[in-house]
Amino acid sequence: MSLFDWFAHRRKSEPRAESPQEREIADGLWTKCEACGVLAYTKDLQANQMVCLECGHHMPVDSNERIRQLIDPKTWKPLNEEVSPIDPLKFKDRKPYADRLREYQDKTGLTDAVQTGTGLLDGFPVVLGVMDFRFMGGSMGSVVGEKLCRAIEYGTQEGLTVIILCASGGARMQEGMLSLMQMAKISGALERHRQAKFLYIPVLTHPTAGGVTASFAMLGDMILAEPKATIAFAGRRVIEQTLREKLPDDFQTSEYLLQHGFIDAIVARTQLKKTLAQLISLHQPVSLLARLSEDEEIGDRIQVHQE
């Protein structure tokens, strides 16, 4: 037996006292920041909406947590929960698309990559759509498009502000052209919402890419984004190879897009609810006047009062 084997055998056979540093930490008790590496108490992070207390890095959160952060307690009412995906193309890559859908449904507890509903945001009634990156990278299939379209149309019908939190890799390749059609469908619903003079605010989170960026993510009256979120259409490598030049390090970040006029503001997650409430409150008088002026009798009274 070599000296190395002898020491190895002795370490295995002799029990040793457990040092305080070697004690097991309960699973989920601490969370390590991906940006700065600092360990933080998970409950403290949750209280700060999963924003690192040390460096301000915005950690990923799911759609359920987004709803809890924005919607007042006990006011959330889901819309169109019964809409479920199918496999119209009988698509198969490494596994059938139908099996992949069931896998993600079991894993996330969602029917597809978006939740829609109504609720009060700081007392203001809103329609909210929240994309969930956990479900196939938040890819936009026909169910995502249908649920968002119905939610927007409900907001137009009821005169409500529509807010969509975007988190997506883009169109869902397993549904082919049916997925790409959702871009036009949602954009059409948003145009009708705009013509009715109601407010629409998209919030771009990390990441927002592909067909989502090319459609409803960029059609807002005010376009907000979280700090350092990746916002893109095509991938960075594809663009560099096409242009044959090196892109800036901060290319396709929310800060870069703000500098070049693609978005209107960068809002920290901890300030998002307050900021949305302020924007809605500023828009309310305009919405009310627009609706009242459609009534001829009330419109005449406003005109007489002004004269």
Backbone bond lengths (Angstrom), bond angles and torsions (degrees), N, CA, C in turn:
res aa  C-N    CA-C-N  psi(-1)  N-CA   C-N-CA  omega(-1)  CA-C   N-CA-C  phi
1 M - - - 1.467 - - 1.534 108.62 -
2 S 1.333 115.17 130.27 1.458 118.96 178.90 1.519 110.30 -73.00
3 L 1.327 116.24 163.39 1.466 121.02 178.95 1.527 110.94 -61.89
4 F 1.331 116.16 -37.29 1.466 120.58 179.47 1.534 110.71 -63.47
5 D 1.370 115.79 -45.28 1.464 119.50 179.25 1.524 111.44 -64.43
6 W 1.352 116.08 -35.16 1.465 119.62 -179.02 1.531 110.81 -64.60
7 F 1.347 116.34 -43.89 1.470 120.05 178.35 1.527 111.07 -66.02
8 A 1.332 116.35 -38.88 1.466 119.80 179.45 1.516 110.75 -64.30
9 H 1.338 116.79 -42.63 1.460 121.11 179.17 1.528 110.65 -64.52
10 R 1.327 116.34 -39.47 1.463 119.90 -178.28 1.536 111.14 -67.34
11 R 1.350 116.86 -38.50 1.475 119.97 179.26 1.521 110.63 -64.04
12 K 1.340 116.83 -36.05 1.458 120.23 -179.98 1.524 111.76 -72.19
13 S 1.336 116.07 -37.39 1.470 119.95 -173.37 1.517 113.32 -82.98
14 E 1.323 118.41 -24.95 1.458 120.65 -176.98 1.523 110.48 -98.83
15 P 1.336 117.47 117.59 1.471 119.65 175.90 1.518 110.24 -68.68
16 R 1.339 117.21 144.26 1.447 120.16 178.44 1.519 109.90 -130.03
17 A 1.301 114.36 152.60 1.463 119.75 -178.01 1.524 109.98 -66.43
18 E 1.298 115.02 143.08 1.467 120.98 -179.46 1.518 109.38 -84.15
19 S 1.327 115.68 124.28 1.460 119.59 178.42 1.526 110.18 -77.74
20 P 1.336 117.17 158.21 1.466 119.58 -179.89 1.520 113.13 -57.16
21 Q 1.375 116.05 -33.88 1.453 118.47 -178.52 1.526 112.14 -69.86
22 E 1.366 116.80 -21.25 1.455 119.53 -175.06 1.522 112.86 -92.21
23 R 1.319 116.61 -3.73 1.456 118.60 179.63 1.532 109.97 -65.46
24 E 1.294 114.52 141.90 1.460 119.26 -177.18 1.523 110.52 -69.83
25 I 1.333 115.48 137.54 1.460 121.26 175.44 1.514 107.96 -94.10
26 A 1.317 115.91 132.73 1.463 120.66 -178.92 1.524 110.04 -55.01
27 D 1.323 115.72 137.02 1.459 121.47 -178.32 1.523 110.51 -59.93
28 G 1.352 116.81 128.49 1.455 121.41 177.97 1.517 114.65 85.09
29 L 1.334 118.00 -2.04 1.464 120.16 -177.88 1.523 111.16 -71.85
30 W 1.335 116.43 -36.30 1.449 122.07 179.61 1.524 109.93 -121.84
31 T 1.330 115.91 149.87 1.461 122.02 178.22 1.518 109.27 -129.52
32 K 1.338 115.69 132.05 1.462 120.98 -179.76 1.516 109.81 -95.16
33 C 1.320 116.49 128.81 1.462 121.63 178.42 1.523 109.95 -69.91
34 E 1.329 116.73 130.15 1.463 121.47 -179.78 1.521 111.75 -69.16
35 A 1.336 117.25 -23.79 1.466 120.44 -175.60 1.526 113.10 -88.27
36 C 1.337 116.84 -50.90 1.465 119.16 -175.15 1.522 113.54 -107.49
37 G 1.339 117.91 -10.62 1.454 121.55 176.99 1.511 115.31 80.60
38 V 1.323 118.36 4.36 1.460 121.72 -178.83 1.529 110.13 -75.64
39 L 1.340 116.05 136.55 1.455 121.43 174.71 1.524 109.52 -84.31
40 A 1.307 116.82 129.15 1.459 121.63 -179.45 1.517 110.12 -126.92
41 Y 1.311 115.37 146.50 1.462 121.48 176.42 1.524 108.29 -64.86
42 T 1.327 117.56 123.56 1.464 121.73 -171.66 1.524 112.38 -57.58
43 K 1.321 117.70 -38.05 1.462 120.02 -179.77 1.533 111.35 -65.16
44 D 1.345 116.40 -35.10 1.465 119.43 176.43 1.522 110.70 -67.32
45 L 1.333 116.02 -39.03 1.461 119.98 177.52 1.527 111.45 -64.04
46 Q 1.327 116.14 -44.09 1.463 119.88 179.41 1.521 111.35 -62.09
47 A 1.341 115.94 -38.20 1.460 119.90 177.79 1.523 111.11 -65.15
48 N 1.341 116.62 -26.07 1.464 122.03 178.06 1.523 111.45 -99.72
49 Q 1.347 116.46 22.26 1.466 124.06 176.48 1.526 112.67 58.93
50 M 1.335 116.32 38.11 1.460 124.38 177.54 1.531 112.42 58.24
51 V 1.324 114.79 38.43 1.465 121.85 171.94 1.519 107.05 -109.50
52 C 1.329 117.36 126.61 1.463 121.52 -176.31 1.521 111.16 -56.93
53 L 1.317 115.80 128.86 1.459 121.03 -179.23 1.527 112.13 -72.62
54 E 1.331 116.53 -17.61 1.458 120.44 -177.47 1.528 112.17 -90.98
55 C 1.334 117.18 -49.43 1.470 120.29 -173.06 1.522 114.27 -118.35
56 G 1.343 118.20 -7.00 1.458 120.74 178.96 1.516 114.61 82.62
57 H 1.345 117.25 10.40 1.469 120.07 178.88 1.522 110.52 -65.00
58 H 1.337 116.07 133.87 1.458 121.79 -179.94 1.533 109.48 -90.58
59 M 1.328 115.72 109.18 1.455 120.75 -179.08 1.529 110.66 -80.75
60 P 1.335 117.66 153.85 1.471 120.14 -179.57 1.526 111.52 -62.60
61 V 1.323 115.81 141.27 1.466 121.56 173.80 1.527 108.13 -133.79
62 D 1.325 116.64 153.04 1.459 119.90 -178.01 1.526 110.82 -87.27
63 S 1.318 115.83 176.28 1.467 120.67 -175.10 1.525 112.15 -66.42
64 N 1.326 117.54 -33.75 1.468 119.26 178.60 1.526 110.95 -63.61
65 E 1.327 116.19 -41.35 1.461 120.30 179.25 1.531 110.55 -68.21
66 R 1.313 117.73 -37.34 1.471 120.85 176.83 1.532 110.82 -60.03
67 I 1.309 115.94 -42.71 1.465 119.90 179.82 1.522 110.20 -64.29
68 R 1.321 117.24 -41.80 1.469 120.44 178.53 1.525 111.67 -63.62
69 Q 1.326 116.42 -34.44 1.459 120.21 -178.46 1.526 112.54 -72.07
70 L 1.337 117.56 -31.75 1.465 120.48 -172.56 1.519 114.98 -103.95
71 I 1.311 117.57 -33.69 1.460 120.72 -172.50 1.528 110.75 -96.06
72 D 1.326 115.53 135.47 1.463 120.48 178.93 1.531 110.35 -59.54
73 P 1.326 117.10 145.38 1.475 120.54 -176.95 1.533 112.98 -55.52
74 K 1.333 114.67 138.81 1.467 124.14 174.64 1.532 113.65 63.85
75 T 1.334 117.69 23.26 1.471 119.98 177.17 1.528 112.84 -116.73
76 W 1.334 117.82 -3.99 1.469 120.78 -176.90 1.520 111.09 -76.72
77 K 1.333 116.28 128.41 1.459 122.82 176.55 1.530 108.38 -128.84
78 P 1.328 118.29 109.68 1.474 120.70 -178.31 1.521 111.85 -63.62
79 L 1.323 115.32 151.18 1.460 122.62 175.33 1.526 109.64 -117.24
80 N 1.322 116.39 137.19 1.473 122.68 170.52 1.526 113.52 55.63
81 E 1.326 116.34 42.96 1.458 120.13 177.93 1.522 112.38 -65.27
82 E 1.331 116.10 -22.29 1.464 119.86 -174.69 1.527 112.99 -78.27
83 V 1.324 118.17 -11.44 1.470 121.25 -178.60 1.521 109.04 -72.87
84 S 1.332 116.48 119.36 1.466 121.59 -175.19 1.520 110.69 -125.25
85 P 1.332 117.91 150.52 1.473 120.92 -179.89 1.517 112.80 -77.20
86 I 1.320 115.92 153.90 1.457 122.60 173.06 1.535 107.70 -128.06
87 D 1.306 116.21 -178.26 1.468 121.31 -178.47 1.527 108.79 -118.31
88 P 1.347 118.31 75.13 1.472 120.54 -173.22 1.521 113.59 -65.74
89 L 1.346 117.66 -27.90 1.465 120.74 -176.60 1.524 112.95 -96.80
90 K 1.343 116.65 -1.63 1.474 121.39 -175.63 1.531 109.83 51.84
91 F 1.317 115.21 46.90 1.461 122.39 -173.42 1.527 111.10 -74.19
92 K 1.324 115.55 142.38 1.456 120.74 178.58 1.527 109.61 -145.55
93 D 1.343 116.38 125.53 1.460 119.93 169.81 1.523 107.25 -114.01
94 R 1.337 118.06 -107.87 1.463 118.35 175.08 1.517 111.70 -74.15
95 K 1.329 116.17 -21.66 1.456 121.73 174.91 1.523 107.86 -149.89
96 P 1.326 118.67 157.86 1.467 120.37 178.84 1.528 111.51 -60.19
97 Y 1.322 115.72 144.47 1.464 121.16 179.72 1.526 111.35 -59.00
98 A 1.335 116.68 -38.08 1.473 120.26 179.52 1.527 111.11 -60.86
99 D 1.328 116.98 -40.12 1.471 120.46 177.60 1.524 110.94 -68.22
100 R 1.310 116.44 -37.87 1.465 120.55 179.35 1.537 110.68 -64.10
101 L 1.328 115.68 -40.60 1.461 119.75 177.65 1.525 111.25 -60.83
102 R 1.337 116.16 -47.53 1.471 119.89 180.00 1.534 110.73 -61.52
103 E 1.320 116.31 -37.54 1.465 120.62 179.93 1.525 111.27 -61.64
104 Y 1.327 115.92 -46.60 1.467 119.67 -179.11 1.522 111.76 -72.88
105 Q 1.309 117.72 -32.51 1.460 119.98 175.89 1.526 111.14 -64.14
106 D 1.318 116.82 -41.62 1.462 120.64 177.57 1.532 111.06 -67.46
107 K 1.318 115.88 -37.41 1.463 120.99 -175.95 1.521 112.32 -72.07
108 T 1.325 117.34 -39.63 1.469 121.17 -174.01 1.518 114.33 -102.42
109 G 1.341 117.34 -20.78 1.455 119.90 -174.54 1.515 113.28 77.98
110 L 1.342 116.93 11.02 1.465 122.28 179.68 1.519 109.86 -108.67
111 T 1.334 116.48 156.44 1.460 120.08 175.37 1.528 110.75 -81.61
112 D 1.328 117.12 -30.28 1.462 121.34 177.24 1.516 108.67 -159.36
113 A 1.341 116.93 -167.42 1.462 121.64 -167.25 1.526 114.47 -85.57
114 V 1.312 119.46 17.78 1.464 120.32 178.31 1.531 109.76 -148.54
115 Q 1.323 115.13 146.31 1.462 122.07 169.48 1.522 107.79 -116.91
116 T 1.324 116.50 136.24 1.465 121.18 177.22 1.511 109.32 -128.03
117 G 1.317 116.05 151.85 1.456 120.01 179.41 1.516 111.13 178.53
118 T 1.321 114.95 -177.25 1.457 121.71 177.35 1.518 109.09 -119.71
119 G 1.314 115.61 158.58 1.459 120.92 178.00 1.509 110.29 -179.63
120 L 1.307 115.00 -179.96 1.459 120.71 177.63 1.520 109.42 -99.69
121 L 1.328 115.98 129.36 1.459 122.04 175.32 1.523 106.58 -110.07
122 D 1.328 115.38 103.00 1.470 120.90 -176.25 1.523 110.68 54.19
123 G 1.336 115.33 36.41 1.460 121.12 177.51 1.514 114.82 93.96
124 F 1.330 118.16 -12.17 1.468 121.32 179.84 1.529 109.77 -93.74
125 P 1.338 118.38 128.69 1.472 119.83 176.91 1.525 110.69 -70.90
126 V 1.332 116.82 131.96 1.466 121.66 -178.63 1.523 109.73 -140.14
127 V 1.324 114.76 160.89 1.459 122.36 166.33 1.528 106.48 -103.80
128 L 1.323 116.78 127.55 1.467 120.98 -175.71 1.517 110.87 -122.91
129 G 1.333 115.66 131.72 1.459 121.87 171.17 1.521 108.48 -117.86
130 V 1.331 116.47 130.83 1.464 120.61 -177.36 1.522 108.93 -127.95
131 M 1.318 116.72 116.00 1.457 121.48 177.71 1.526 109.34 -81.77
132 D 1.322 116.52 146.55 1.462 121.81 -176.29 1.527 109.38 -121.12
133 F 1.337 116.23 112.44 1.466 120.98 -175.81 1.522 112.35 -68.01
134 R 1.331 117.87 -18.42 1.463 120.48 -179.54 1.525 111.66 -65.35
135 F 1.326 117.36 -27.55 1.462 121.79 -176.61 1.524 109.13 -92.23
136 M 1.321 115.98 96.83 1.462 123.06 178.09 1.526 111.63 51.53
137 G 1.325 116.14 44.23 1.457 120.59 178.06 1.513 113.94 62.93
138 G 1.349 116.61 27.25 1.454 119.96 -179.82 1.511 113.62 63.02
139 S 1.335 116.43 21.99 1.464 119.87 -174.67 1.527 110.84 -64.27
140 M 1.334 114.99 147.42 1.461 122.30 -174.06 1.523 110.48 -93.02
141 G 1.331 114.94 99.68 1.452 121.24 173.60 1.513 109.98 -98.72
142 S 1.325 116.08 -172.27 1.462 120.25 -176.78 1.521 112.55 -66.10
143 V 1.333 117.91 -30.76 1.474 120.22 178.70 1.526 110.34 -71.21
144 V 1.324 116.71 -41.53 1.469 119.90 176.53 1.524 109.79 -58.60
145 G 1.331 116.48 -46.71 1.459 120.51 179.60 1.516 112.38 -63.28
146 E 1.334 116.80 -42.67 1.459 120.76 -177.97 1.519 111.83 -66.82
147 K 1.334 116.60 -43.18 1.462 119.56 -178.81 1.530 111.20 -67.40
148 L 1.327 117.38 -41.07 1.459 119.82 178.01 1.524 111.07 -66.58
149 C 1.324 116.68 -40.14 1.464 120.80 179.93 1.531 110.43 -63.74
150 R 1.314 117.01 -45.00 1.470 120.31 178.64 1.519 111.33 -64.27
151 A 1.322 116.67 -38.11 1.464 120.54 179.70 1.526 110.51 -65.13
152 I 1.327 116.57 -42.71 1.465 120.48 178.69 1.521 110.63 -64.26
153 E 1.324 117.03 -43.88 1.462 120.81 179.34 1.528 111.22 -63.82
154 Y 1.320 117.15 -35.50 1.471 120.11 175.66 1.525 109.96 -65.60
155 G 1.333 116.83 -41.54 1.457 120.38 177.49 1.517 112.05 -62.05
156 T 1.334 117.00 -39.70 1.465 121.11 177.59 1.517 110.52 -65.52
157 Q 1.317 116.73 -43.66 1.467 121.64 -178.95 1.531 111.61 -63.14
158 E 1.330 116.83 -39.98 1.459 120.92 -176.34 1.529 113.25 -95.47
159 G 1.326 117.33 -1.85 1.455 120.55 179.43 1.512 113.85 70.76
160 L 1.339 117.22 38.92 1.457 121.94 -175.47 1.528 111.30 -108.38
161 T 1.322 115.08 151.71 1.459 120.95 171.31 1.525 109.61 -67.72
162 V 1.329 116.42 137.77 1.462 122.31 177.38 1.529 108.75 -109.16
163 I 1.336 115.45 130.29 1.458 121.98 177.60 1.524 108.30 -125.91
164 I 1.320 117.60 130.61 1.463 121.55 177.04 1.519 108.81 -124.56
165 L 1.328 116.30 123.56 1.458 121.71 173.98 1.520 108.04 -92.86
166 C 1.317 116.10 113.84 1.460 122.15 -173.54 1.527 110.48 -93.18
167 A 1.317 116.08 132.88 1.468 122.93 172.70 1.518 106.54 -155.15
168 S 1.317 116.86 98.96 1.467 118.71 -170.38 1.519 111.67 -158.58
169 G 1.325 114.22 149.58 1.453 120.49 172.55 1.510 112.60 -87.86
170 G 1.357 116.67 -5.87 1.460 120.36 177.98 1.518 112.05 121.43
171 A 1.323 115.83 -155.28 1.465 121.62 -177.84 1.525 111.00 -67.97
172 R 1.330 116.18 153.83 1.468 121.89 -178.58 1.523 109.71 -92.32
173 M 1.325 116.14 111.22 1.462 120.33 -172.65 1.522 111.89 -64.12
174 Q 1.332 118.24 -26.14 1.467 120.74 -177.77 1.526 112.54 -67.85
175 E 1.348 117.04 -12.31 1.465 119.88 178.89 1.519 111.97 -113.02
176 G 1.334 116.85 3.09 1.453 121.53 172.14 1.519 114.03 52.13
177 M 1.338 116.53 -130.78 1.457 122.75 -176.38 1.527 111.97 -61.91
178 L 1.333 117.14 -30.03 1.465 120.03 179.34 1.521 110.92 -61.65
179 S 1.321 116.26 -33.10 1.458 120.04 176.77 1.527 110.85 -71.56
180 L 1.336 117.44 -44.59 1.460 120.50 -178.62 1.524 111.89 -64.10
181 M 1.325 117.59 -29.83 1.466 121.08 178.73 1.525 112.26 -61.92
182 Q 1.330 117.24 -25.43 1.470 120.14 -176.94 1.527 111.29 -65.89
183 M 1.323 117.24 -27.49 1.465 120.13 178.80 1.525 110.43 -59.81
184 A 1.319 116.18 -47.59 1.465 120.53 -179.05 1.526 111.17 -70.38
185 K 1.334 116.47 -38.10 1.467 120.18 -177.65 1.529 111.23 -64.01
186 I 1.326 116.01 -47.66 1.462 120.08 -179.86 1.526 110.38 -66.46
187 S 1.337 116.87 -40.80 1.463 120.61 179.58 1.526 111.11 -61.82
188 G 1.329 116.74 -37.89 1.463 120.51 177.25 1.517 111.88 -64.41
189 A 1.327 117.09 -42.25 1.463 120.80 178.12 1.526 110.86 -63.86
190 L 1.335 116.45 -38.53 1.466 119.95 178.72 1.523 111.77 -67.98
191 E 1.326 117.60 -34.51 1.456 120.36 177.68 1.525 111.00 -65.27
192 R 1.332 117.63 -40.19 1.465 120.68 176.40 1.535 110.53 -65.52
193 H 1.324 116.44 -36.37 1.467 121.27 177.08 1.532 109.79 -64.57
194 R 1.327 116.87 -40.20 1.467 121.20 179.14 1.521 111.40 -67.38
195 Q 1.342 116.21 -42.12 1.459 119.88 179.57 1.525 111.77 -62.83
196 A 1.327 116.23 -29.64 1.466 120.35 176.54 1.523 112.30 -79.70
197 K 1.345 116.34 0.15 1.465 123.85 176.80 1.522 113.25 65.43
198 F 1.328 115.55 39.35 1.454 120.66 174.61 1.525 109.62 -108.94
199 L 1.314 115.69 158.39 1.455 122.00 -170.52 1.528 112.43 -87.14
200 Y 1.329 115.49 138.58 1.465 121.63 173.52 1.529 108.87 -132.12
201 I 1.339 116.36 127.61 1.462 121.68 -179.26 1.526 109.42 -129.11
202 P 1.324 118.79 113.30 1.466 120.75 169.90 1.526 110.20 -88.12
203 V 1.323 116.08 143.64 1.465 121.96 175.72 1.520 107.08 -118.93
204 L 1.327 117.32 115.85 1.455 122.25 -174.70 1.522 109.40 -92.24
205 T 1.325 115.94 119.23 1.457 121.32 179.91 1.530 108.72 -113.07
206 H 1.315 116.22 175.41 1.469 120.81 -176.18 1.528 110.84 -87.25
207 P 1.359 117.56 125.40 1.467 127.25 -11.70 1.519 110.83 -98.11
208 T 1.313 116.45 158.41 1.469 122.17 171.10 1.520 106.73 -126.40
209 A 1.324 116.81 118.74 1.467 118.94 -171.39 1.529 111.78 -148.27
210 G 1.332 114.81 173.18 1.462 122.14 172.32 1.516 114.09 62.66
211 G 1.329 114.64 -139.66 1.456 121.57 -174.85 1.510 114.32 -63.91
212 V 1.328 118.09 -23.88 1.461 120.72 176.65 1.523 109.57 -68.94
213 T 1.341 116.45 -45.66 1.466 120.48 175.78 1.522 110.62 -61.96
214 A 1.323 116.81 -36.27 1.463 121.40 -176.14 1.525 112.74 -78.82
215 S 1.326 118.30 0.11 1.461 119.54 -178.76 1.526 110.56 -135.59
216 F 1.325 117.70 -108.32 1.468 120.24 -167.33 1.518 114.29 -69.03
217 A 1.324 118.93 -19.13 1.464 119.83 178.98 1.525 111.98 -67.04
218 M 1.323 117.51 -24.51 1.463 121.42 -176.07 1.525 112.83 -112.48
219 L 1.320 117.90 19.01 1.467 120.65 -176.83 1.521 112.81 -111.91
220 G 1.311 117.78 17.25 1.455 120.49 -175.25 1.524 113.51 -80.40
221 D 1.336 114.74 157.94 1.461 120.24 170.71 1.523 109.65 -69.07
222 M 1.325 116.08 -35.50 1.463 123.69 170.63 1.522 106.74 -134.68
223 I 1.318 117.05 126.15 1.466 121.02 -179.01 1.525 108.27 -106.67
224 L 1.334 115.76 116.03 1.454 121.88 -179.37 1.527 109.75 -107.32
225 A 1.320 116.60 157.42 1.463 121.27 177.76 1.517 109.53 -146.87
226 E 1.329 115.91 152.68 1.455 120.77 174.09 1.524 109.57 -81.05
227 P 1.330 117.63 155.35 1.471 120.47 -179.80 1.526 112.57 -59.58
228 K 1.329 115.57 138.45 1.462 124.43 174.31 1.529 113.96 57.94
229 A 1.320 116.65 24.95 1.463 120.42 176.06 1.526 109.77 -74.94
230 T 1.319 117.27 142.54 1.468 121.38 173.78 1.515 108.54 -82.90
231 I 1.325 115.94 121.12 1.464 122.07 -178.73 1.524 106.81 -128.80
232 A 1.325 117.17 118.42 1.460 119.14 -171.54 1.519 110.72 -155.06
233 F 1.315 114.81 166.81 1.463 120.53 167.26 1.516 108.41 -106.14
234 A 1.322 117.16 -72.63 1.469 121.18 175.51 1.524 109.46 -90.33
235 G 1.329 116.06 161.87 1.451 121.21 179.56 1.519 112.60 -69.77
236 R 1.309 115.82 153.37 1.456 121.73 -178.72 1.538 111.67 -57.97
237 R 1.331 116.94 -44.42 1.457 120.71 -177.90 1.524 111.46 -63.43
238 V 1.331 116.49 -40.26 1.466 120.53 179.21 1.518 110.50 -62.09
239 I 1.339 116.47 -42.82 1.467 120.44 -179.16 1.519 110.79 -66.34
240 E 1.334 117.30 -42.64 1.466 120.48 179.71 1.524 111.46 -63.17
241 Q 1.327 116.38 -40.57 1.456 119.52 179.81 1.526 111.56 -69.69
242 T 1.325 116.44 -32.77 1.466 120.26 179.10 1.527 111.24 -72.55
243 L 1.340 116.28 -45.89 1.466 120.99 -177.79 1.523 112.89 -81.63
244 R 1.354 115.48 -18.05 1.462 121.44 -177.39 1.539 112.00 58.21
245 E 1.321 114.89 43.04 1.459 119.74 176.25 1.524 109.99 -151.47
246 K 1.339 115.81 157.77 1.452 121.97 -178.70 1.519 109.59 -81.39
247 L 1.326 115.79 132.38 1.449 120.57 -179.77 1.529 110.20 -91.71
248 P 1.345 118.19 157.65 1.470 120.67 178.29 1.527 111.20 -60.76
249 D 1.330 115.24 153.03 1.466 120.31 -178.26 1.523 112.23 -61.54
250 D 1.346 117.37 -33.72 1.467 120.44 -178.10 1.527 112.65 -93.41
251 F 1.340 116.78 12.66 1.463 121.00 178.76 1.526 110.24 -58.69
252 Q 1.352 115.94 138.96 1.465 123.49 179.17 1.532 112.72 68.10
253 T 1.308 117.61 24.79 1.468 121.01 170.43 1.517 108.39 -103.91
254 S 1.323 116.10 161.20 1.455 119.30 -179.92 1.533 111.41 -61.85
255 E 1.346 117.05 -33.97 1.465 120.38 178.31 1.531 111.79 -64.48
256 Y 1.333 116.37 -40.28 1.469 121.09 178.59 1.528 110.47 -66.52
257 L 1.329 116.14 -41.90 1.465 119.98 -179.59 1.521 111.96 -67.79
258 L 1.338 117.13 -35.88 1.468 120.07 176.54 1.518 110.45 -64.37
259 Q 1.315 116.64 -42.23 1.460 121.89 -179.82 1.524 111.54 -62.05
260 H 1.344 116.65 -32.31 1.462 120.77 -177.07 1.533 113.12 -102.77
261 G 1.325 117.33 13.14 1.459 121.07 169.74 1.513 116.57 81.55
262 F 1.327 118.47 15.94 1.462 120.12 -179.29 1.525 112.37 -85.02
263 I 1.325 117.64 -25.78 1.454 121.92 176.95 1.521 108.43 -127.87
264 D 1.333 116.20 166.06 1.465 120.25 -174.16 1.520 113.96 -98.93
265 A 1.328 117.69 -29.32 1.462 119.40 -178.05 1.514 110.52 -162.31
266 I 1.326 115.04 149.80 1.465 122.00 171.31 1.516 107.33 -106.08
267 V 1.319 116.19 124.17 1.462 120.94 -174.81 1.521 109.20 -125.55
268 A 1.323 116.10 125.68 1.459 120.13 175.85 1.519 110.19 -63.35
269 R 1.319 115.84 147.71 1.459 120.86 -177.04 1.525 112.24 -57.70
270 T 1.324 116.06 -36.13 1.468 120.00 -178.75 1.526 112.12 -68.86
271 Q 1.337 117.47 -17.39 1.462 121.68 179.94 1.530 112.49 -108.56
272 L 1.342 116.85 2.23 1.463 119.74 -171.67 1.528 112.50 -66.50
273 K 1.316 118.01 -46.55 1.468 120.42 -178.28 1.520 110.85 -61.25
274 K 1.316 116.21 -44.40 1.463 120.77 179.46 1.524 110.91 -62.73
275 T 1.330 117.46 -42.46 1.461 121.66 -179.26 1.522 111.15 -65.92
276 L 1.331 117.27 -44.06 1.465 120.51 178.38 1.516 111.14 -61.61
277 A 1.333 116.83 -42.24 1.463 120.76 179.02 1.532 110.74 -61.77
278 Q 1.318 117.39 -39.58 1.460 120.79 178.64 1.524 111.18 -65.17
279 L 1.334 116.96 -43.00 1.463 120.37 179.52 1.527 111.06 -64.43
280 I 1.322 116.88 -40.79 1.466 120.35 179.41 1.522 110.41 -65.76
281 S 1.336 116.94 -41.72 1.468 120.25 -179.34 1.527 111.25 -64.84
282 L 1.330 117.28 -36.52 1.463 120.26 177.66 1.525 111.62 -68.18
283 H 1.328 116.87 -29.94 1.461 120.97 -177.43 1.525 112.26 -84.67
284 Q 1.311 118.00 -20.72 1.460 121.60 -173.67 1.530 114.04 -55.62
285 P 1.343 119.58 -48.93 1.470 118.01 -178.69 1.519 113.09 -60.20
286 V 1.347 117.03 -37.00 1.464 120.85 179.33 1.523 110.29 -65.64
287 S 1.326 116.51 -43.37 1.465 120.60 179.39 1.527 110.47 -63.37
288 L 1.340 116.24 -42.43 1.456 120.24 -178.10 1.517 110.96 -65.18
289 L 1.337 117.67 -44.69 1.452 121.43 179.75 1.517 111.15 -63.74
290 A 1.348 116.35 -39.52 1.460 120.38 179.87 1.527 110.74 -63.22
291 R 1.339 116.58 -39.07 1.465 119.90 -179.02 1.528 110.53 -73.23
292 L 1.356 117.04 -39.91 1.457 119.99 -178.96 1.519 111.58 -67.50
293 S 1.335 116.99 -35.96 1.456 120.38 -177.04 1.522 112.18 -67.52
294 E 1.319 117.72 -17.33 1.457 121.10 177.59 1.531 110.96 -72.72
295 D 1.327 116.33 -22.54 1.455 120.73 175.96 1.534 107.92 -84.66
296 E 1.329 117.78 116.86 1.466 121.37 -172.67 1.517 111.79 -60.33
297 E 1.334 116.68 -41.96 1.460 119.82 -176.84 1.516 111.20 -63.72
298 I 1.365 115.62 -47.49 1.456 119.62 179.68 1.517 109.90 -68.04
299 G 1.341 116.03 -36.85 1.454 119.98 178.03 1.517 111.98 -61.23
300 D 1.354 117.11 -40.35 1.457 120.75 177.06 1.513 111.49 -63.54
301 R 1.351 116.96 -38.56 1.460 120.57 179.16 1.526 110.86 -64.81
302 I 1.331 116.01 -39.53 1.459 118.98 178.17 1.514 110.75 -63.73
303 Q 1.359 116.26 -40.67 1.449 120.11 -179.26 1.517 110.91 -65.90
304 V 1.353 117.79 -43.67 1.464 121.51 178.95 1.520 110.53 -62.10
305 H 1.345 116.50 -42.98 1.463 121.07 179.70 1.524 110.53 -60.87
306 Q 1.337 116.65 -39.91 1.454 120.75 -179.08 1.521 111.16 -68.32
307 E 1.363 116.99 -35.56 1.457 120.07 178.71 1.520 111.84 -68.12
